[in-house]
Amino acid sequence: MAETSANENVVKRLIACINDRRIEVLDELFHDDAVMHWPQSGEVVRGAENRRGIYNAFPQLPTITASGTIGTAVGANGCADSTHWVNRRL
């Protein structure tokens, strides 16, 4: 259960850094070679430099409210501690 709690804390920190517009915190949460797939647009963002570029280009970041299921990952989720996270309620 401690692993689940640690994973949830990473997701909560991710949400908080986006809501607080502190994009630099993403470097602490993602590996430099993490790949983000955005299914709504079909975009694939590869690596830290591209991730920074995408988030810094947004005129305004969305505000995220955690409710219900957050999401799933297959394999390592790209977070700095390489842990896995699965559907969980926060």
C-alpha positions as CSV (number, residue, x, y, z in Angstrom):
1,M,0.0,0.0,0.0
2,A,3.0,2.3,0.6
3,E,3.9,2.1,-3.1
4,T,0.4,3.2,-4.1
5,S,0.6,6.1,-1.8
6,A,4.0,7.1,-3.2
7,N,2.6,6.9,-6.8
8,E,-0.5,9.0,-5.8
9,N,1.8,11.6,-4.3
10,V,3.7,11.8,-7.6
11,V,0.5,12.3,-9.5
12,K,-0.8,14.9,-7.0
13,R,2.6,16.8,-7.3
14,L,2.3,16.7,-11.0
15,I,-1.2,18.2,-10.8
16,A,-0.1,20.8,-8.3
17,C,2.9,22.0,-10.4
18,I,0.7,22.5,-13.5
19,N,-2.0,24.3,-11.4
20,D,0.7,26.5,-9.8
21,R,2.3,27.2,-13.2
22,R,5.6,25.8,-11.9
23,I,6.7,23.9,-15.1
24,E,10.2,23.5,-13.8
25,V,9.0,20.9,-11.3
26,L,8.2,18.6,-14.3
27,D,12.0,18.0,-14.6
28,E,11.9,16.5,-11.1
29,L,8.9,14.2,-12.0
30,F,9.9,13.0,-15.5
31,H,12.9,11.3,-16.9
32,D,14.8,13.3,-19.5
33,D,13.8,10.7,-22.1
34,A,10.1,10.3,-21.1
35,V,7.6,10.1,-23.9
36,M,4.1,11.7,-23.5
37,H,1.3,10.5,-25.8
38,W,-1.6,13.0,-26.1
39,P,-4.4,10.9,-27.7
40,Q,-6.8,13.8,-28.1
41,S,-4.5,15.5,-30.6
42,G,-2.3,12.5,-31.6
43,E,0.8,14.4,-30.5
44,V,3.8,12.6,-29.1
45,V,6.2,14.6,-27.0
46,R,9.7,13.0,-26.7
47,G,12.2,14.2,-24.2
48,A,12.7,16.9,-21.6
49,E,13.6,19.7,-24.1
50,N,10.4,19.1,-26.1
51,R,8.3,18.8,-23.0
52,R,9.6,22.1,-21.7
53,G,9.0,23.7,-25.1
54,I,5.3,22.5,-25.3
55,Y,4.4,23.6,-21.7
56,N,6.2,27.0,-22.0
57,A,4.4,27.7,-25.3
58,F,1.0,27.4,-23.8
59,P,-0.4,30.9,-23.3
60,Q,-2.3,29.6,-20.2
61,L,-2.1,26.1,-18.7
62,P,-5.4,24.4,-17.8
63,T,-6.4,24.0,-14.2
64,I,-6.6,20.4,-13.3
65,T,-9.0,19.0,-10.7
66,A,-8.4,15.4,-9.6
67,S,-11.6,13.5,-9.4
68,G,-12.3,9.9,-10.1
69,T,-9.9,7.8,-12.1
70,I,-6.6,9.5,-13.1
71,G,-5.3,7.1,-15.7
72,T,-3.2,4.1,-16.5
73,A,0.3,3.4,-17.5
74,V,1.9,0.3,-19.0
75,G,5.4,-0.2,-17.7
76,A,7.3,2.6,-16.2
77,N,5.3,5.8,-16.2
78,G,8.2,8.2,-16.9
79,C,8.3,9.5,-13.4
80,A,11.7,10.0,-11.8
81,D,11.4,6.9,-9.5
82,S,10.3,4.6,-12.4
83,T,7.3,3.4,-10.5
84,H,4.1,2.2,-12.0
85,W,0.7,3.7,-11.4
86,V,-2.7,2.4,-12.2
87,N,-6.3,3.5,-12.1
88,R,-6.8,4.9,-8.6
89,R,-9.2,7.4,-7.0
90,L,-7.6,10.4,-5.3
